[in-house]
Amino acid sequence: MEASTASPALSVALAVLAVLLALTGFGVYTAFGPPSKGLTDPFDDHED
């Protein structure tokens, strides 16, 4: 059996980076992709 040479700190950092990139990608897709058609502007909804 081989021992892992990667440090635990590097593994945690890469996991955090992967989650951050996934959330950023999902946010951009939601804001500018096909789901954005259903979004409304809250400032336009509540004009005084």
PDB file of N, CA, C and O in Angstrom:
ATOM      1  N   MET A   1       0.828  -1.178   0.000  1.00  0.00           N
ATOM      2  CA  MET A   1       0.000   0.000   0.000  1.00  0.00           C
ATOM      3  C   MET A   1       0.878   1.249   0.000  1.00  0.00           C
ATOM      4  O   MET A   1       1.840   1.336   0.763  1.00  0.00           O
ATOM      5  N   GLU A   2       0.539   2.232  -0.873  1.00  0.00           N
ATOM      6  CA  GLU A   2       1.346   3.443  -0.950  1.00  0.00           C
ATOM      7  C   GLU A   2       0.817   4.491   0.005  1.00  0.00           C
ATOM      8  O   GLU A   2      -0.390   4.595   0.222  1.00  0.00           O
ATOM      9  N   ALA A   3       1.721   5.265   0.572  1.00  0.00           N
ATOM     10  CA  ALA A   3       1.337   6.374   1.445  1.00  0.00           C
ATOM     11  C   ALA A   3       1.067   7.602   0.583  1.00  0.00           C
ATOM     12  O   ALA A   3       1.752   7.833  -0.413  1.00  0.00           O
ATOM     13  N   SER A   4       0.070   8.385   0.969  1.00  0.00           N
ATOM     14  CA  SER A   4      -0.255   9.605   0.243  1.00  0.00           C
ATOM     15  C   SER A   4       0.817  10.656   0.520  1.00  0.00           C
ATOM     16  O   SER A   4       1.215  10.863   1.667  1.00  0.00           O
ATOM     17  N   THR A   5       1.281  11.317  -0.543  1.00  0.00           N
ATOM     18  CA  THR A   5       2.320  12.337  -0.381  1.00  0.00           C
ATOM     19  C   THR A   5       1.729  13.740  -0.263  1.00  0.00           C
ATOM     20  O   THR A   5       2.447  14.675   0.093  1.00  0.00           O
ATOM     21  N   ALA A   6       0.438  13.909  -0.554  1.00  0.00           N
ATOM     22  CA  ALA A   6      -0.186  15.228  -0.474  1.00  0.00           C
ATOM     23  C   ALA A   6      -0.486  15.561   0.988  1.00  0.00           C
ATOM     24  O   ALA A   6      -0.954  14.719   1.755  1.00  0.00           O
ATOM     25  N   SER A   7      -0.206  16.801   1.344  1.00  0.00           N
ATOM     26  CA  SER A   7      -0.468  17.213   2.718  1.00  0.00           C
ATOM     27  C   SER A   7      -1.969  17.443   2.907  1.00  0.00           C
ATOM     28  O   SER A   7      -2.670  17.778   1.952  1.00  0.00           O
ATOM     29  N   PRO A   8      -2.457  17.268   4.118  1.00  0.00           N
ATOM     30  CA  PRO A   8      -3.887  17.518   4.369  1.00  0.00           C
ATOM     31  C   PRO A   8      -4.292  18.967   4.079  1.00  0.00           C
ATOM     32  O   PRO A   8      -5.415  19.216   3.640  1.00  0.00           O
ATOM     33  N   ALA A   9      -3.399  19.911   4.317  1.00  0.00           N
ATOM     34  CA  ALA A   9      -3.718  21.322   4.060  1.00  0.00           C
ATOM     35  C   ALA A   9      -3.953  21.557   2.571  1.00  0.00           C
ATOM     36  O   ALA A   9      -4.844  22.318   2.195  1.00  0.00           O
ATOM     37  N   LEU A  10      -3.164  20.913   1.731  1.00  0.00           N
ATOM     38  CA  LEU A  10      -3.339  21.068   0.284  1.00  0.00           C
ATOM     39  C   LEU A  10      -4.662  20.457  -0.153  1.00  0.00           C
ATOM     40  O   LEU A  10      -5.347  21.020  -1.007  1.00  0.00           O
ATOM     41  N   SER A  11      -5.026  19.340   0.405  1.00  0.00           N
ATOM     42  CA  SER A  11      -6.288  18.690   0.055  1.00  0.00           C
ATOM     43  C   SER A  11      -7.475  19.562   0.459  1.00  0.00           C
ATOM     44  O   SER A  11      -8.431  19.698  -0.305  1.00  0.00           O
ATOM     45  N   VAL A  12      -7.420  20.144   1.637  1.00  0.00           N
ATOM     46  CA  VAL A  12      -8.500  21.024   2.093  1.00  0.00           C
ATOM     47  C   VAL A  12      -8.560  22.270   1.222  1.00  0.00           C
ATOM     48  O   VAL A  12      -9.651  22.710   0.860  1.00  0.00           O
ATOM     49  N   ALA A  13      -7.426  22.844   0.882  1.00  0.00           N
ATOM     50  CA  ALA A  13      -7.394  24.042   0.045  1.00  0.00           C
ATOM     51  C   ALA A  13      -7.978  23.761  -1.341  1.00  0.00           C
ATOM     52  O   ALA A  13      -8.721  24.582  -1.878  1.00  0.00           O
ATOM     53  N   LEU A  14      -7.652  22.628  -1.909  1.00  0.00           N
ATOM     54  CA  LEU A  14      -8.189  22.278  -3.226  1.00  0.00           C
ATOM     55  C   LEU A  14      -9.693  22.012  -3.151  1.00  0.00           C
ATOM     56  O   LEU A  14     -10.428  22.351  -4.078  1.00  0.00           O
ATOM     57  N   ALA A  15     -10.144  21.415  -2.071  1.00  0.00           N
ATOM     58  CA  ALA A  15     -11.580  21.173  -1.906  1.00  0.00           C
ATOM     59  C   ALA A  15     -12.331  22.491  -1.780  1.00  0.00           C
ATOM     60  O   ALA A  15     -13.383  22.661  -2.396  1.00  0.00           O
ATOM     61  N   VAL A  16     -11.810  23.422  -0.994  1.00  0.00           N
ATOM     62  CA  VAL A  16     -12.437  24.734  -0.837  1.00  0.00           C
ATOM     63  C   VAL A  16     -12.444  25.473  -2.175  1.00  0.00           C
ATOM     64  O   VAL A  16     -13.443  26.099  -2.530  1.00  0.00           O
ATOM     65  N   LEU A  17     -11.354  25.407  -2.908  1.00  0.00           N
ATOM     66  CA  LEU A  17     -11.277  26.050  -4.217  1.00  0.00           C
ATOM     67  C   LEU A  17     -12.289  25.452  -5.186  1.00  0.00           C
ATOM     68  O   LEU A  17     -12.932  26.189  -5.933  1.00  0.00           O
ATOM     69  N   ALA A  18     -12.440  24.144  -5.187  1.00  0.00           N
ATOM     70  CA  ALA A  18     -13.398  23.489  -6.069  1.00  0.00           C
ATOM     71  C   ALA A  18     -14.829  23.905  -5.732  1.00  0.00           C
ATOM     72  O   ALA A  18     -15.626  24.164  -6.633  1.00  0.00           O
ATOM     73  N   VAL A  19     -15.160  23.972  -4.442  1.00  0.00           N
ATOM     74  CA  VAL A  19     -16.499  24.398  -4.037  1.00  0.00           C
ATOM     75  C   VAL A  19     -16.735  25.848  -4.425  1.00  0.00           C
ATOM     76  O   VAL A  19     -17.813  26.189  -4.912  1.00  0.00           O
ATOM     77  N   LEU A  20     -15.746  26.703  -4.218  1.00  0.00           N
ATOM     78  CA  LEU A  20     -15.872  28.110  -4.576  1.00  0.00           C
ATOM     79  C   LEU A  20     -16.094  28.285  -6.074  1.00  0.00           C
ATOM     80  O   LEU A  20     -16.945  29.073  -6.487  1.00  0.00           O
ATOM     81  N   LEU A  21     -15.347  27.567  -6.878  1.00  0.00           N
ATOM     82  CA  LEU A  21     -15.510  27.651  -8.334  1.00  0.00           C
ATOM     83  C   LEU A  21     -16.872  27.115  -8.770  1.00  0.00           C
ATOM     84  O   LEU A  21     -17.498  27.669  -9.674  1.00  0.00           O
ATOM     85  N   ALA A  22     -17.328  26.046  -8.134  1.00  0.00           N
ATOM     86  CA  ALA A  22     -18.641  25.490  -8.476  1.00  0.00           C
ATOM     87  C   ALA A  22     -19.753  26.468  -8.140  1.00  0.00           C
ATOM     88  O   ALA A  22     -20.669  26.654  -8.941  1.00  0.00           O
ATOM     89  N   LEU A  23     -19.692  27.098  -6.970  1.00  0.00           N
ATOM     90  CA  LEU A  23     -20.711  28.078  -6.586  1.00  0.00           C
ATOM     91  C   LEU A  23     -20.679  29.307  -7.491  1.00  0.00           C
ATOM     92  O   LEU A  23     -21.727  29.850  -7.841  1.00  0.00           O
ATOM     93  N   THR A  24     -19.483  29.744  -7.870  1.00  0.00           N
ATOM     94  CA  THR A  24     -19.358  30.890  -8.773  1.00  0.00           C
ATOM     95  C   THR A  24     -19.947  30.559 -10.139  1.00  0.00           C
ATOM     96  O   THR A  24     -20.672  31.363 -10.725  1.00  0.00           O
ATOM     97  N   GLY A  25     -19.632  29.372 -10.639  1.00  0.00           N
ATOM     98  CA  GLY A  25     -20.180  28.939 -11.927  1.00  0.00           C
ATOM     99  C   GLY A  25     -21.691  28.839 -11.892  1.00  0.00           C
ATOM    100  O   GLY A  25     -22.368  29.243 -12.838  1.00  0.00           O
ATOM    101  N   PHE A  26     -22.226  28.300 -10.798  1.00  0.00           N
ATOM    102  CA  PHE A  26     -23.675  28.193 -10.664  1.00  0.00           C
ATOM    103  C   PHE A  26     -24.327  29.568 -10.602  1.00  0.00           C
ATOM    104  O   PHE A  26     -25.397  29.778 -11.173  1.00  0.00           O
ATOM    105  N   GLY A  27     -23.688  30.496  -9.915  1.00  0.00           N
ATOM    106  CA  GLY A  27     -24.219  31.851  -9.826  1.00  0.00           C
ATOM    107  C   GLY A  27     -24.234  32.557 -11.171  1.00  0.00           C
ATOM    108  O   GLY A  27     -25.210  33.225 -11.511  1.00  0.00           O
ATOM    109  N   VAL A  28     -23.176  32.416 -11.927  1.00  0.00           N
ATOM    110  CA  VAL A  28     -23.111  33.032 -13.261  1.00  0.00           C
ATOM    111  C   VAL A  28     -24.149  32.398 -14.177  1.00  0.00           C
ATOM    112  O   VAL A  28     -24.813  33.100 -14.939  1.00  0.00           O
ATOM    113  N   TYR A  29     -24.295  31.076 -14.110  1.00  0.00           N
ATOM    114  CA  TYR A  29     -25.297  30.380 -14.927  1.00  0.00           C
ATOM    115  C   TYR A  29     -26.709  30.846 -14.563  1.00  0.00           C
ATOM    116  O   TYR A  29     -27.540  31.068 -15.444  1.00  0.00           O
ATOM    117  N   THR A  30     -26.975  30.992 -13.267  1.00  0.00           N
ATOM    118  CA  THR A  30     -28.294  31.423 -12.824  1.00  0.00           C
ATOM    119  C   THR A  30     -28.569  32.872 -13.229  1.00  0.00           C
ATOM    120  O   THR A  30     -29.695  33.212 -13.591  1.00  0.00           O
ATOM    121  N   ALA A  31     -27.557  33.713 -13.169  1.00  0.00           N
ATOM    122  CA  ALA A  31     -27.740  35.137 -13.467  1.00  0.00           C
ATOM    123  C   ALA A  31     -27.847  35.408 -14.960  1.00  0.00           C
ATOM    124  O   ALA A  31     -28.615  36.281 -15.365  1.00  0.00           O
ATOM    125  N   PHE A  32     -27.101  34.688 -15.788  1.00  0.00           N
ATOM    126  CA  PHE A  32     -27.027  35.019 -17.204  1.00  0.00           C
ATOM    127  C   PHE A  32     -27.511  33.914 -18.132  1.00  0.00           C
ATOM    128  O   PHE A  32     -27.692  34.157 -19.325  1.00  0.00           O
ATOM    129  N   GLY A  33     -27.723  32.711 -17.620  1.00  0.00           N
ATOM    130  CA  GLY A  33     -28.150  31.589 -18.443  1.00  0.00           C
ATOM    131  C   GLY A  33     -29.658  31.539 -18.596  1.00  0.00           C
ATOM    132  O   GLY A  33     -30.352  32.506 -18.283  1.00  0.00           O
ATOM    133  N   PRO A  34     -30.165  30.413 -19.077  1.00  0.00           N
ATOM    134  CA  PRO A  34     -31.613  30.254 -19.269  1.00  0.00           C
ATOM    135  C   PRO A  34     -32.464  30.496 -18.019  1.00  0.00           C
ATOM    136  O   PRO A  34     -33.573  31.012 -18.152  1.00  0.00           O
ATOM    137  N   PRO A  35     -31.998  30.147 -16.798  1.00  0.00           N
ATOM    138  CA  PRO A  35     -32.842  30.426 -15.627  1.00  0.00           C
ATOM    139  C   PRO A  35     -33.075  31.913 -15.378  1.00  0.00           C
ATOM    140  O   PRO A  35     -33.991  32.273 -14.638  1.00  0.00           O
ATOM    141  N   SER A  36     -32.269  32.781 -15.976  1.00  0.00           N
ATOM    142  CA  SER A  36     -32.414  34.215 -15.725  1.00  0.00           C
ATOM    143  C   SER A  36     -33.702  34.781 -16.319  1.00  0.00           C
ATOM    144  O   SER A  36     -34.100  35.893 -15.971  1.00  0.00           O
ATOM    145  N   LYS A  37     -34.355  34.042 -17.202  1.00  0.00           N
ATOM    146  CA  LYS A  37     -35.607  34.531 -17.801  1.00  0.00           C
ATOM    147  C   LYS A  37     -36.692  34.705 -16.744  1.00  0.00           C
ATOM    148  O   LYS A  37     -37.564  35.562 -16.891  1.00  0.00           O
ATOM    149  N   GLY A  38     -36.652  33.899 -15.675  1.00  0.00           N
ATOM    150  CA  GLY A  38     -37.675  33.973 -14.640  1.00  0.00           C
ATOM    151  C   GLY A  38     -37.360  34.955 -13.530  1.00  0.00           C
ATOM    152  O   GLY A  38     -38.176  35.140 -12.627  1.00  0.00           O
ATOM    153  N   LEU A  39     -36.198  35.592 -13.573  1.00  0.00           N
ATOM    154  CA  LEU A  39     -35.829  36.535 -12.524  1.00  0.00           C
ATOM    155  C   LEU A  39     -36.537  37.868 -12.736  1.00  0.00           C
ATOM    156  O   LEU A  39     -36.746  38.294 -13.871  1.00  0.00           O
ATOM    157  N   THR A  40     -36.901  38.518 -11.647  1.00  0.00           N
ATOM    158  CA  THR A  40     -37.508  39.843 -11.737  1.00  0.00           C
ATOM    159  C   THR A  40     -36.653  40.839 -10.969  1.00  0.00           C
ATOM    160  O   THR A  40     -35.883  40.461 -10.086  1.00  0.00           O
ATOM    161  N   ASP A  41     -36.795  42.099 -11.310  1.00  0.00           N
ATOM    162  CA  ASP A  41     -36.058  43.163 -10.637  1.00  0.00           C
ATOM    163  C   ASP A  41     -36.882  43.644  -9.449  1.00  0.00           C
ATOM    164  O   ASP A  41     -37.958  44.208  -9.646  1.00  0.00           O
ATOM    165  N   PRO A  42     -36.406  43.437  -8.217  1.00  0.00           N
ATOM    166  CA  PRO A  42     -37.207  43.839  -7.056  1.00  0.00           C
ATOM    167  C   PRO A  42     -37.451  45.342  -6.980  1.00  0.00           C
ATOM    168  O   PRO A  42     -38.436  45.766  -6.375  1.00  0.00           O
ATOM    169  N   PHE A  43     -36.592  46.153  -7.571  1.00  0.00           N
ATOM    170  CA  PHE A  43     -36.801  47.591  -7.552  1.00  0.00           C
ATOM    171  C   PHE A  43     -37.930  47.986  -8.479  1.00  0.00           C
ATOM    172  O   PHE A  43     -38.651  48.946  -8.206  1.00  0.00           O
ATOM    173  N   ASP A  44     -38.096  47.255  -9.580  1.00  0.00           N
ATOM    174  CA  ASP A  44     -39.210  47.536 -10.480  1.00  0.00           C
ATOM    175  C   ASP A  44     -40.533  47.053  -9.890  1.00  0.00           C
ATOM    176  O   ASP A  44     -41.585  47.617 -10.194  1.00  0.00           O
ATOM    177  N   ASP A  45     -40.494  46.030  -9.060  1.00  0.00           N
ATOM    178  CA  ASP A  45     -41.706  45.475  -8.470  1.00  0.00           C
ATOM    179  C   ASP A  45     -42.304  46.395  -7.416  1.00  0.00           C
ATOM    180  O   ASP A  45     -43.509  46.332  -7.173  1.00  0.00           O
ATOM    181  N   HIS A  46     -41.505  47.246  -6.783  1.00  0.00           N
ATOM    182  CA  HIS A  46     -41.969  48.061  -5.676  1.00  0.00           C
ATOM    183  C   HIS A  46     -41.741  49.546  -5.907  1.00  0.00           C
ATOM    184  O   HIS A  46     -41.183  50.242  -5.059  1.00  0.00           O
ATOM    185  N   GLU A  47     -42.178  50.019  -7.061  1.00  0.00           N
ATOM    186  CA  GLU A  47     -42.027  51.445  -7.345  1.00  0.00           C
ATOM    187  C   GLU A  47     -43.001  52.256  -6.504  1.00  0.00           C
ATOM    188  O   GLU A  47     -44.143  51.848  -6.288  1.00  0.00           O
ATOM    189  N   ASP A  48     -42.547  53.385  -6.043  1.00  0.00           N
ATOM    190  CA  ASP A  48     -43.413  54.272  -5.238  1.00  0.00           C
ATOM    191  C   ASP A  48     -43.888  55.448  -6.056  1.00  0.00           C
ATOM    192  O   ASP A  48     -44.623  56.296  -5.549  1.00  0.00           O
TER     193      ASP A  48
END
